[in-house]
Amino acid sequence: MSTRDLIEVLDTDGPAAPPRPNGELLFEAPWEARLFGITMSLFESGLFEWEEFRQLLIDEIQTWQASGHPDEEWSYYERWAAALERLLAGKALCAVPELRDRAAGFADRPHGHDH
């Protein structure tokens, strides 16, 4: 599946639409692009249906909006990450604490060693 085919799967106009200011996907940080790629790879592997993930993403966005978000700045890909965590945990593919430990381990690496 090509990148263009993958983009066809995305909810480009609905409540889970990713940032696309010029019609292209916008990633503000390398981790966002990696998260997107990992999600698409898992989807392509048949581990989940796109609609399953989309509904979790919509729920995460709505929950953030309803919370009044007093403690954090809006980040689409933070919501994406939370939805993916829920999906993986719900399918018993990976536990949330394990995901967070791995993410923290990567975040603690010195600059330039983020792979």
Backbone as XML, in Angstrom:
<?xml version="1.0"?>
<chain id="A" units="angstrom">
  <residue number="1" name="MET">
    <atom name="N" x="0.850" y="-1.166" z="0.000"/>
    <atom name="CA" x="0.000" y="0.000" z="0.000"/>
    <atom name="C" x="0.902" y="1.239" z="0.000"/>
  </residue>
  <residue number="2" name="SER">
    <atom name="N" x="0.645" y="2.134" z="-0.916"/>
    <atom name="CA" x="1.448" y="3.354" z="-1.010"/>
    <atom name="C" x="0.999" y="4.372" z="0.029"/>
  </residue>
  <residue number="3" name="THR">
    <atom name="N" x="1.832" y="5.400" z="0.237"/>
    <atom name="CA" x="1.473" y="6.466" z="1.162"/>
    <atom name="C" x="0.173" y="7.124" z="0.733"/>
  </residue>
  <residue number="4" name="ARG">
    <atom name="N" x="0.012" y="7.316" z="-0.554"/>
    <atom name="CA" x="-1.222" y="7.933" z="-1.055"/>
    <atom name="C" x="-2.430" y="7.046" z="-0.737"/>
  </residue>
  <residue number="5" name="ASP">
    <atom name="N" x="-2.268" y="5.719" z="-0.875"/>
    <atom name="CA" x="-3.349" y="4.802" z="-0.522"/>
    <atom name="C" x="-3.666" y="4.881" z="0.963"/>
  </residue>
  <residue number="6" name="LEU">
    <atom name="N" x="-2.621" y="4.990" z="1.776"/>
    <atom name="CA" x="-2.831" y="5.091" z="3.218"/>
    <atom name="C" x="-3.574" y="6.369" z="3.568"/>
  </residue>
  <residue number="7" name="ILE">
    <atom name="N" x="-3.248" y="7.444" z="2.914"/>
    <atom name="CA" x="-3.909" y="8.715" z="3.185"/>
    <atom name="C" x="-5.388" y="8.627" z="2.813"/>
  </residue>
  <residue number="8" name="GLU">
    <atom name="N" x="-5.717" y="7.815" z="1.805"/>
    <atom name="CA" x="-7.115" y="7.623" z="1.424"/>
    <atom name="C" x="-7.924" y="7.055" z="2.587"/>
  </residue>
  <residue number="9" name="VAL">
    <atom name="N" x="-7.281" y="6.255" z="3.450"/>
    <atom name="CA" x="-7.942" y="5.623" z="4.591"/>
    <atom name="C" x="-8.267" y="6.646" z="5.676"/>
  </residue>
  <residue number="10" name="LEU">
    <atom name="N" x="-7.477" y="7.696" z="5.759"/>
    <atom name="CA" x="-7.645" y="8.676" z="6.823"/>
    <atom name="C" x="-8.964" y="9.413" z="6.711"/>
  </residue>
  <residue number="11" name="ASP">
    <atom name="N" x="-9.441" y="9.836" z="7.848"/>
    <atom name="CA" x="-10.635" y="10.661" z="7.942"/>
    <atom name="C" x="-10.186" y="12.092" z="7.645"/>
  </residue>
  <residue number="12" name="THR">
    <atom name="N" x="-10.214" y="12.498" z="6.387"/>
    <atom name="CA" x="-9.626" y="13.782" z="6.018"/>
    <atom name="C" x="-10.521" y="14.986" z="6.296"/>
  </residue>
  <residue number="13" name="ASP">
    <atom name="N" x="-11.791" y="14.766" z="6.506"/>
    <atom name="CA" x="-12.695" y="15.891" z="6.739"/>
    <atom name="C" x="-13.459" y="15.793" z="8.052"/>
  </residue>
  <residue number="14" name="GLY">
    <atom name="N" x="-13.390" y="14.662" z="8.701"/>
    <atom name="CA" x="-14.191" y="14.441" z="9.898"/>
    <atom name="C" x="-13.476" y="14.834" z="11.171"/>
  </residue>
  <residue number="15" name="PRO">
    <atom name="N" x="-14.041" y="14.413" z="12.299"/>
    <atom name="CA" x="-13.518" y="14.828" z="13.607"/>
    <atom name="C" x="-12.144" y="14.269" z="13.948"/>
  </residue>
  <residue number="16" name="ALA">
    <atom name="N" x="-11.676" y="13.265" z="13.214"/>
    <atom name="CA" x="-10.356" y="12.692" z="13.494"/>
    <atom name="C" x="-9.332" y="13.072" z="12.428"/>
  </residue>
  <residue number="17" name="ALA">
    <atom name="N" x="-9.649" y="14.070" z="11.627"/>
    <atom name="CA" x="-8.771" y="14.453" z="10.519"/>
    <atom name="C" x="-7.421" y="14.955" z="11.013"/>
  </residue>
  <residue number="18" name="PRO">
    <atom name="N" x="-6.334" y="14.440" z="10.429"/>
    <atom name="CA" x="-5.001" y="14.909" z="10.818"/>
    <atom name="C" x="-4.717" y="16.296" z="10.250"/>
  </residue>
  <residue number="19" name="PRO">
    <atom name="N" x="-3.734" y="16.992" z="10.838"/>
    <atom name="CA" x="-3.353" y="18.309" z="10.326"/>
    <atom name="C" x="-2.853" y="18.210" z="8.878"/>
  </residue>
  <residue number="20" name="ARG">
    <atom name="N" x="-3.467" y="18.984" z="7.993"/>
    <atom name="CA" x="-3.093" y="18.984" z="6.573"/>
    <atom name="C" x="-3.270" y="20.388" z="6.011"/>
  </residue>
  <residue number="21" name="PRO">
    <atom name="N" x="-2.499" y="21.365" z="6.493"/>
    <atom name="CA" x="-2.723" y="22.753" z="6.079"/>
    <atom name="C" x="-2.516" y="23.010" z="4.591"/>
  </residue>
  <residue number="22" name="ASN">
    <atom name="N" x="-1.646" y="22.258" z="3.937"/>
    <atom name="CA" x="-1.404" y="22.445" z="2.508"/>
    <atom name="C" x="-1.825" y="21.222" z="1.718"/>
  </residue>
  <residue number="23" name="GLY">
    <atom name="N" x="-2.690" y="20.405" z="2.305"/>
    <atom name="CA" x="-3.111" y="19.193" z="1.646"/>
    <atom name="C" x="-2.199" y="18.013" z="1.930"/>
  </residue>
  <residue number="24" name="GLU">
    <atom name="N" x="-1.047" y="18.276" z="2.524"/>
    <atom name="CA" x="-0.102" y="17.220" z="2.883"/>
    <atom name="C" x="-0.143" y="17.026" z="4.387"/>
  </residue>
  <residue number="25" name="LEU">
    <atom name="N" x="0.168" y="15.817" z="4.834"/>
    <atom name="CA" x="0.241" y="15.572" z="6.273"/>
    <atom name="C" x="1.320" y="16.446" z="6.887"/>
  </residue>
  <residue number="26" name="LEU">
    <atom name="N" x="1.029" y="16.965" z="8.059"/>
    <atom name="CA" x="1.967" y="17.848" z="8.740"/>
    <atom name="C" x="2.421" y="17.196" z="10.035"/>
  </residue>
  <residue number="27" name="PHE">
    <atom name="N" x="3.734" y="17.033" z="10.173"/>
    <atom name="CA" x="4.321" y="16.509" z="11.400"/>
    <atom name="C" x="5.241" y="17.579" z="11.948"/>
  </residue>
  <residue number="28" name="GLU">
    <atom name="N" x="5.006" y="17.985" z="13.193"/>
    <atom name="CA" x="5.812" y="19.032" z="13.798"/>
    <atom name="C" x="7.069" y="18.508" z="14.464"/>
  </residue>
  <residue number="29" name="ALA">
    <atom name="N" x="7.123" y="17.198" z="14.693"/>
    <atom name="CA" x="8.282" y="16.587" z="15.341"/>
    <atom name="C" x="8.478" y="15.187" z="14.770"/>
  </residue>
  <residue number="30" name="PRO">
    <atom name="N" x="9.719" y="14.695" z="14.793"/>
    <atom name="CA" x="9.975" y="13.357" z="14.247"/>
    <atom name="C" x="9.133" y="12.254" z="14.889"/>
  </residue>
  <residue number="31" name="TRP">
    <atom name="N" x="8.856" y="12.368" z="16.186"/>
    <atom name="CA" x="8.086" y="11.313" z="16.847"/>
    <atom name="C" x="6.677" y="11.209" z="16.276"/>
  </residue>
  <residue number="32" name="GLU">
    <atom name="N" x="6.132" y="12.324" z="15.794"/>
    <atom name="CA" x="4.789" y="12.289" z="15.225"/>
    <atom name="C" x="4.782" y="11.469" z="13.931"/>
  </residue>
  <residue number="33" name="ALA">
    <atom name="N" x="5.776" y="11.675" z="13.095"/>
    <atom name="CA" x="5.868" y="10.918" z="11.847"/>
    <atom name="C" x="6.101" y="9.438" z="12.148"/>
  </residue>
  <residue number="34" name="ARG">
    <atom name="N" x="6.924" y="9.150" z="13.145"/>
    <atom name="CA" x="7.171" y="7.752" z="13.513"/>
    <atom name="C" x="5.898" y="7.097" z="14.038"/>
  </residue>
  <residue number="35" name="LEU">
    <atom name="N" x="5.172" y="7.807" z="14.878"/>
    <atom name="CA" x="3.915" y="7.291" z="15.427"/>
    <atom name="C" x="2.932" y="7.001" z="14.299"/>
  </residue>
  <residue number="36" name="PHE">
    <atom name="N" x="2.832" y="7.909" z="13.369"/>
    <atom name="CA" x="1.960" y="7.722" z="12.212"/>
    <atom name="C" x="2.383" y="6.471" z="11.437"/>
  </residue>
  <residue number="37" name="GLY">
    <atom name="N" x="3.679" y="6.348" z="11.176"/>
    <atom name="CA" x="4.192" y="5.202" z="10.432"/>
    <atom name="C" x="3.949" y="3.883" z="11.142"/>
  </residue>
  <residue number="38" name="ILE">
    <atom name="N" x="4.152" y="3.865" z="12.444"/>
    <atom name="CA" x="3.913" y="2.650" z="13.223"/>
    <atom name="C" x="2.439" y="2.263" z="13.144"/>
  </residue>
  <residue number="39" name="THR">
    <atom name="N" x="1.572" y="3.251" z="13.312"/>
    <atom name="CA" x="0.134" y="2.983" z="13.262"/>
    <atom name="C" x="-0.252" y="2.418" z="11.905"/>
  </residue>
  <residue number="40" name="MET">
    <atom name="N" x="0.234" y="3.030" z="10.846"/>
    <atom name="CA" x="-0.105" y="2.565" z="9.503"/>
    <atom name="C" x="0.441" y="1.166" z="9.250"/>
  </residue>
  <residue number="41" name="SER">
    <atom name="N" x="1.630" y="0.890" z="9.746"/>
    <atom name="CA" x="2.217" y="-0.437" z="9.593"/>
    <atom name="C" x="1.378" y="-1.500" z="10.302"/>
  </residue>
  <residue number="42" name="LEU">
    <atom name="N" x="0.935" y="-1.186" z="11.521"/>
    <atom name="CA" x="0.084" y="-2.125" z="12.263"/>
    <atom name="C" x="-1.244" y="-2.344" z="11.535"/>
  </residue>
  <residue number="43" name="PHE">
    <atom name="N" x="-1.788" y="-1.253" z="10.997"/>
    <atom name="CA" x="-3.037" y="-1.338" z="10.239"/>
    <atom name="C" x="-2.839" y="-2.206" z="8.988"/>
  </residue>
  <residue number="44" name="GLU">
    <atom name="N" x="-1.774" y="-1.937" z="8.235"/>
    <atom name="CA" x="-1.489" y="-2.712" z="7.029"/>
    <atom name="C" x="-1.290" y="-4.189" z="7.326"/>
  </residue>
  <residue number="45" name="SER">
    <atom name="N" x="-0.782" y="-4.483" z="8.525"/>
    <atom name="CA" x="-0.552" y="-5.873" z="8.931"/>
    <atom name="C" x="-1.848" y="-6.585" z="9.317"/>
  </residue>
  <residue number="46" name="GLY">
    <atom name="N" x="-2.936" y="-5.849" z="9.357"/>
    <atom name="CA" x="-4.224" y="-6.442" z="9.649"/>
    <atom name="C" x="-4.514" y="-6.629" z="11.129"/>
  </residue>
  <residue number="47" name="LEU">
    <atom name="N" x="-3.781" y="-5.913" z="11.978"/>
    <atom name="CA" x="-3.976" y="-6.069" z="13.421"/>
    <atom name="C" x="-5.218" y="-5.350" z="13.929"/>
  </residue>
  <residue number="48" name="PHE">
    <atom name="N" x="-5.753" y="-4.440" z="13.144"/>
    <atom name="CA" x="-6.985" y="-3.754" z="13.525"/>
    <atom name="C" x="-7.657" y="-3.179" z="12.296"/>
  </residue>
  <residue number="49" name="GLU">
    <atom name="N" x="-8.925" y="-2.889" z="12.432"/>
    <atom name="CA" x="-9.679" y="-2.209" z="11.386"/>
    <atom name="C" x="-9.511" y="-0.713" z="11.583"/>
  </residue>
  <residue number="50" name="TRP">
    <atom name="N" x="-9.441" y="0.026" z="10.504"/>
    <atom name="CA" x="-9.226" y="1.453" z="10.607"/>
    <atom name="C" x="-10.322" y="2.129" z="11.425"/>
  </residue>
  <residue number="51" name="GLU">
    <atom name="N" x="-11.557" y="1.704" z="11.247"/>
    <atom name="CA" x="-12.670" y="2.331" z="11.961"/>
    <atom name="C" x="-12.530" y="2.168" z="13.476"/>
  </residue>
  <residue number="52" name="GLU">
    <atom name="N" x="-11.953" y="1.045" z="13.927"/>
    <atom name="CA" x="-11.699" y="0.852" z="15.365"/>
    <atom name="C" x="-10.807" y="1.969" z="15.894"/>
  </residue>
  <residue number="53" name="PHE">
    <atom name="N" x="-9.706" y="2.190" z="15.184"/>
    <atom name="CA" x="-8.763" y="3.224" z="15.600"/>
    <atom name="C" x="-9.398" y="4.605" z="15.490"/>
  </residue>
  <residue number="54" name="ARG">
    <atom name="N" x="-10.075" y="4.853" z="14.408"/>
    <atom name="CA" x="-10.692" y="6.166" z="14.178"/>
    <atom name="C" x="-11.654" y="6.525" z="15.308"/>
  </residue>
  <residue number="55" name="GLN">
    <atom name="N" x="-12.473" y="5.573" z="15.724"/>
    <atom name="CA" x="-13.425" y="5.849" z="16.802"/>
    <atom name="C" x="-12.708" y="6.143" z="18.122"/>
  </residue>
  <residue number="56" name="LEU">
    <atom name="N" x="-11.623" y="5.428" z="18.403"/>
    <atom name="CA" x="-10.850" y="5.715" z="19.610"/>
    <atom name="C" x="-10.208" y="7.097" z="19.531"/>
  </residue>
  <residue number="57" name="LEU">
    <atom name="N" x="-9.729" y="7.464" z="18.356"/>
    <atom name="CA" x="-9.132" y="8.792" z="18.181"/>
    <atom name="C" x="-10.183" y="9.884" z="18.382"/>
  </residue>
  <residue number="58" name="ILE">
    <atom name="N" x="-11.353" y="9.700" z="17.816"/>
    <atom name="CA" x="-12.438" y="10.664" z="18.009"/>
    <atom name="C" x="-12.756" y="10.792" z="19.497"/>
  </residue>
  <residue number="59" name="ASP">
    <atom name="N" x="-12.838" y="9.652" z="20.186"/>
    <atom name="CA" x="-13.121" y="9.659" z="21.616"/>
    <atom name="C" x="-12.037" y="10.402" z="22.393"/>
  </residue>
  <residue number="60" name="GLU">
    <atom name="N" x="-10.779" y="10.176" z="22.058"/>
    <atom name="CA" x="-9.678" y="10.866" z="22.734"/>
    <atom name="C" x="-9.742" y="12.381" z="22.507"/>
  </residue>
  <residue number="61" name="ILE">
    <atom name="N" x="-10.066" y="12.782" z="21.298"/>
    <atom name="CA" x="-10.181" y="14.212" z="20.985"/>
    <atom name="C" x="-11.344" y="14.820" z="21.773"/>
  </residue>
  <residue number="62" name="GLN">
    <atom name="N" x="-12.476" y="14.147" z="21.776"/>
    <atom name="CA" x="-13.645" y="14.658" z="22.503"/>
    <atom name="C" x="-13.384" y="14.708" z="24.008"/>
  </residue>
  <residue number="63" name="THR">
    <atom name="N" x="-12.717" y="13.710" z="24.537"/>
    <atom name="CA" x="-12.394" y="13.693" z="25.971"/>
    <atom name="C" x="-11.490" y="14.862" z="26.309"/>
  </residue>
  <residue number="64" name="TRP">
    <atom name="N" x="-10.495" y="15.127" z="25.479"/>
    <atom name="CA" x="-9.577" y="16.248" z="25.716"/>
    <atom name="C" x="-10.350" y="17.570" z="25.665"/>
  </residue>
  <residue number="65" name="GLN">
    <atom name="N" x="-11.213" y="17.710" z="24.673"/>
    <atom name="CA" x="-11.995" y="18.942" z="24.547"/>
    <atom name="C" x="-12.917" y="19.134" z="25.744"/>
  </residue>
  <residue number="66" name="ALA">
    <atom name="N" x="-13.546" y="18.064" z="26.195"/>
    <atom name="CA" x="-14.486" y="18.153" z="27.316"/>
    <atom name="C" x="-13.787" y="18.424" z="28.641"/>
  </residue>
  <residue number="67" name="SER">
    <atom name="N" x="-12.519" y="18.068" z="28.739"/>
    <atom name="CA" x="-11.784" y="18.236" z="29.995"/>
    <atom name="C" x="-11.443" y="19.694" z="30.272"/>
  </residue>
  <residue number="68" name="GLY">
    <atom name="N" x="-11.576" y="20.531" z="29.279"/>
    <atom name="CA" x="-11.157" y="21.917" z="29.437"/>
    <atom name="C" x="-9.649" y="22.062" z="29.312"/>
  </residue>
  <residue number="69" name="HIS">
    <atom name="N" x="-8.966" y="20.935" z="29.141"/>
    <atom name="CA" x="-7.525" y="20.840" z="28.931"/>
    <atom name="C" x="-6.691" y="21.823" z="29.744"/>
  </residue>
  <residue number="70" name="PRO">
    <atom name="N" x="-6.878" y="21.855" z="31.059"/>
    <atom name="CA" x="-6.144" y="22.834" z="31.870"/>
    <atom name="C" x="-4.641" y="22.562" z="31.996"/>
  </residue>
  <residue number="71" name="ASP">
    <atom name="N" x="-4.234" y="21.308" z="31.824"/>
    <atom name="CA" x="-2.840" y="20.961" z="32.093"/>
    <atom name="C" x="-1.980" y="20.734" z="30.862"/>
  </residue>
  <residue number="72" name="GLU">
    <atom name="N" x="-2.558" y="20.841" z="29.684"/>
    <atom name="CA" x="-1.754" y="20.553" z="28.502"/>
    <atom name="C" x="-2.207" y="21.352" z="27.288"/>
  </residue>
  <residue number="73" name="GLU">
    <atom name="N" x="-1.254" y="21.607" z="26.424"/>
    <atom name="CA" x="-1.505" y="22.275" z="25.159"/>
    <atom name="C" x="-2.035" y="21.250" z="24.161"/>
  </residue>
  <residue number="74" name="TRP">
    <atom name="N" x="-2.878" y="21.678" z="23.233"/>
    <atom name="CA" x="-3.440" y="20.780" z="22.238"/>
    <atom name="C" x="-2.336" y="20.160" z="21.381"/>
  </residue>
  <residue number="75" name="SER">
    <atom name="N" x="-2.416" y="18.865" z="21.196"/>
    <atom name="CA" x="-1.535" y="18.136" z="20.291"/>
    <atom name="C" x="-2.337" y="17.007" z="19.671"/>
  </residue>
  <residue number="76" name="TYR">
    <atom name="N" x="-2.567" y="17.107" z="18.381"/>
    <atom name="CA" x="-3.301" y="16.064" z="17.668"/>
    <atom name="C" x="-2.624" y="14.716" z="17.856"/>
  </residue>
  <residue number="77" name="TYR">
    <atom name="N" x="-1.302" y="14.684" z="17.727"/>
    <atom name="CA" x="-0.605" y="13.407" z="17.794"/>
    <atom name="C" x="-0.483" y="12.867" z="19.221"/>
  </residue>
  <residue number="78" name="GLU">
    <atom name="N" x="-0.640" y="13.697" z="20.234"/>
    <atom name="CA" x="-0.760" y="13.181" z="21.607"/>
    <atom name="C" x="-2.071" y="12.403" z="21.732"/>
  </residue>
  <residue number="79" name="ARG">
    <atom name="N" x="-3.120" y="12.922" z="21.125"/>
    <atom name="CA" x="-4.409" y="12.228" z="21.143"/>
    <atom name="C" x="-4.305" y="10.938" z="20.330"/>
  </residue>
  <residue number="80" name="TRP">
    <atom name="N" x="-3.595" y="11.011" z="19.202"/>
    <atom name="CA" x="-3.368" y="9.842" z="18.350"/>
    <atom name="C" x="-2.652" y="8.763" z="19.166"/>
  </residue>
  <residue number="81" name="ALA">
    <atom name="N" x="-1.605" y="9.163" z="19.894"/>
    <atom name="CA" x="-0.838" y="8.212" z="20.708"/>
    <atom name="C" x="-1.730" y="7.566" z="21.774"/>
  </residue>
  <residue number="82" name="ALA">
    <atom name="N" x="-2.565" y="8.367" z="22.413"/>
    <atom name="CA" x="-3.463" y="7.831" z="23.443"/>
    <atom name="C" x="-4.443" y="6.832" z="22.830"/>
  </residue>
  <residue number="83" name="ALA">
    <atom name="N" x="-4.953" y="7.141" z="21.635"/>
    <atom name="CA" x="-5.872" y="6.218" z="20.964"/>
    <atom name="C" x="-5.164" y="4.918" z="20.596"/>
  </residue>
  <residue number="84" name="LEU">
    <atom name="N" x="-3.935" y="5.024" z="20.107"/>
    <atom name="CA" x="-3.191" y="3.820" z="19.746"/>
    <atom name="C" x="-2.874" y="2.985" z="20.984"/>
  </residue>
  <residue number="85" name="GLU">
    <atom name="N" x="-2.518" y="3.640" z="22.082"/>
    <atom name="CA" x="-2.278" y="2.916" z="23.332"/>
    <atom name="C" x="-3.522" y="2.133" z="23.741"/>
  </residue>
  <residue number="86" name="ARG">
    <atom name="N" x="-4.662" y="2.777" z="23.679"/>
    <atom name="CA" x="-5.917" y="2.105" z="24.053"/>
    <atom name="C" x="-6.217" y="0.934" z="23.132"/>
  </residue>
  <residue number="87" name="LEU">
    <atom name="N" x="-5.971" y="1.126" z="21.840"/>
    <atom name="CA" x="-6.220" y="0.069" z="20.873"/>
    <atom name="C" x="-5.326" y="-1.135" z="21.145"/>
  </residue>
  <residue number="88" name="LEU">
    <atom name="N" x="-4.032" y="-0.895" z="21.327"/>
    <atom name="CA" x="-3.087" y="-1.991" z="21.565"/>
    <atom name="C" x="-3.382" y="-2.710" z="22.877"/>
  </residue>
  <residue number="89" name="ALA">
    <atom name="N" x="-3.717" y="-1.947" z="23.899"/>
    <atom name="CA" x="-4.050" y="-2.560" z="25.189"/>
    <atom name="C" x="-5.358" y="-3.346" z="25.088"/>
  </residue>
  <residue number="90" name="GLY">
    <atom name="N" x="-6.344" y="-2.781" z="24.413"/>
    <atom name="CA" x="-7.630" y="-3.448" z="24.274"/>
    <atom name="C" x="-7.549" y="-4.754" z="23.507"/>
  </residue>
  <residue number="91" name="LYS">
    <atom name="N" x="-6.601" y="-4.839" z="22.591"/>
    <atom name="CA" x="-6.404" y="-6.065" z="21.821"/>
    <atom name="C" x="-5.338" y="-6.959" z="22.454"/>
  </residue>
  <residue number="92" name="ALA">
    <atom name="N" x="-4.852" y="-6.562" z="23.633"/>
    <atom name="CA" x="-3.814" y="-7.306" z="24.357"/>
    <atom name="C" x="-2.559" y="-7.500" z="23.509"/>
  </residue>
  <residue number="93" name="LEU">
    <atom name="N" x="-2.255" y="-6.511" z="22.660"/>
    <atom name="CA" x="-1.039" y="-6.563" z="21.850"/>
    <atom name="C" x="0.152" y="-5.978" z="22.597"/>
  </residue>
  <residue number="94" name="CYS">
    <atom name="N" x="-0.133" y="-5.036" z="23.483"/>
    <atom name="CA" x="0.919" y="-4.410" z="24.282"/>
    <atom name="C" x="0.254" y="-3.659" z="25.432"/>
  </residue>
  <residue number="95" name="ALA">
    <atom name="N" x="0.801" y="-3.809" z="26.612"/>
    <atom name="CA" x="0.233" y="-3.138" z="27.782"/>
    <atom name="C" x="0.667" y="-1.680" z="27.814"/>
  </residue>
  <residue number="96" name="VAL">
    <atom name="N" x="-0.211" y="-0.803" z="28.258"/>
    <atom name="CA" x="0.082" y="0.629" z="28.319"/>
    <atom name="C" x="1.337" y="0.922" z="29.148"/>
  </residue>
  <residue number="97" name="PRO">
    <atom name="N" x="1.523" y="0.319" z="30.335"/>
    <atom name="CA" x="2.749" y="0.601" z="31.089"/>
    <atom name="C" x="4.018" y="0.239" z="30.299"/>
  </residue>
  <residue number="98" name="GLU">
    <atom name="N" x="3.962" y="-0.852" z="29.561"/>
    <atom name="CA" x="5.113" y="-1.247" z="28.744"/>
    <atom name="C" x="5.385" y="-0.200" z="27.657"/>
  </residue>
  <residue number="99" name="LEU">
    <atom name="N" x="4.327" y="0.267" z="27.002"/>
    <atom name="CA" x="4.481" y="1.306" z="25.979"/>
    <atom name="C" x="5.089" y="2.567" z="26.569"/>
  </residue>
  <residue number="100" name="ARG">
    <atom name="N" x="4.591" y="2.974" z="27.715"/>
    <atom name="CA" x="5.081" y="4.208" z="28.342"/>
    <atom name="C" x="6.521" y="4.063" z="28.806"/>
  </residue>
  <residue number="101" name="ASP">
    <atom name="N" x="6.889" y="2.887" z="29.320"/>
    <atom name="CA" x="8.285" y="2.653" z="29.718"/>
    <atom name="C" x="9.214" y="2.732" z="28.515"/>
  </residue>
  <residue number="102" name="ARG">
    <atom name="N" x="8.798" y="2.129" z="27.404"/>
    <atom name="CA" x="9.630" y="2.178" z="26.186"/>
    <atom name="C" x="9.747" y="3.607" z="25.670"/>
  </residue>
  <residue number="103" name="ALA">
    <atom name="N" x="8.636" y="4.333" z="25.673"/>
    <atom name="CA" x="8.662" y="5.724" z="25.204"/>
    <atom name="C" x="9.570" y="6.564" z="26.085"/>
  </residue>
  <residue number="104" name="ALA">
    <atom name="N" x="9.489" y="6.373" z="27.392"/>
    <atom name="CA" x="10.349" y="7.123" z="28.318"/>
    <atom name="C" x="11.811" y="6.786" z="28.082"/>
  </residue>
  <residue number="105" name="GLY">
    <atom name="N" x="12.098" y="5.534" z="27.809"/>
    <atom name="CA" x="13.471" y="5.131" z="27.526"/>
    <atom name="C" x="14.018" y="5.816" z="26.283"/>
  </residue>
  <residue number="106" name="PHE">
    <atom name="N" x="13.204" y="5.907" z="25.239"/>
    <atom name="CA" x="13.629" y="6.608" z="24.034"/>
    <atom name="C" x="13.790" y="8.101" z="24.297"/>
  </residue>
  <residue number="107" name="ALA">
    <atom name="N" x="12.874" y="8.677" z="25.057"/>
    <atom name="CA" x="12.929" y="10.110" z="25.349"/>
    <atom name="C" x="14.154" y="10.478" z="26.177"/>
  </residue>
  <residue number="108" name="ASP">
    <atom name="N" x="14.641" y="9.552" z="26.994"/>
    <atom name="CA" x="15.805" y="9.819" z="27.839"/>
    <atom name="C" x="17.133" y="9.741" z="27.095"/>
  </residue>
  <residue number="109" name="ARG">
    <atom name="N" x="17.119" y="9.254" z="25.873"/>
    <atom name="CA" x="18.364" y="9.156" z="25.105"/>
    <atom name="C" x="18.863" y="10.539" z="24.730"/>
  </residue>
  <residue number="110" name="PRO">
    <atom name="N" x="20.192" y="10.686" z="24.614"/>
    <atom name="CA" x="20.733" y="11.986" z="24.206"/>
    <atom name="C" x="20.291" y="12.367" z="22.799"/>
  </residue>
  <residue number="111" name="HIS">
    <atom name="N" x="20.261" y="13.656" z="22.546"/>
    <atom name="CA" x="19.896" y="14.171" z="21.216"/>
    <atom name="C" x="20.763" y="13.500" z="20.153"/>
  </residue>
  <residue number="112" name="GLY">
    <atom name="N" x="20.125" y="13.118" z="19.075"/>
    <atom name="CA" x="20.850" y="12.460" z="17.980"/>
    <atom name="C" x="20.850" y="10.948" z="18.095"/>
  </residue>
  <residue number="113" name="HIS">
    <atom name="N" x="20.322" y="10.434" z="19.198"/>
    <atom name="CA" x="20.249" y="8.990" z="19.386"/>
    <atom name="C" x="18.808" y="8.592" z="19.673"/>
  </residue>
  <residue number="114" name="ASP">
    <atom name="N" x="17.910" y="9.055" z="18.833"/>
    <atom name="CA" x="16.487" y="8.848" z="19.064"/>
    <atom name="C" x="15.924" y="7.688" z="18.267"/>
  </residue>
  <residue number="115" name="HIS">
    <atom name="N" x="16.754" y="6.755" z="17.891"/>
    <atom name="CA" x="16.265" y="5.595" z="17.137"/>
    <atom name="C" x="16.582" y="4.310" z="17.853"/>
  </residue>
</chain>
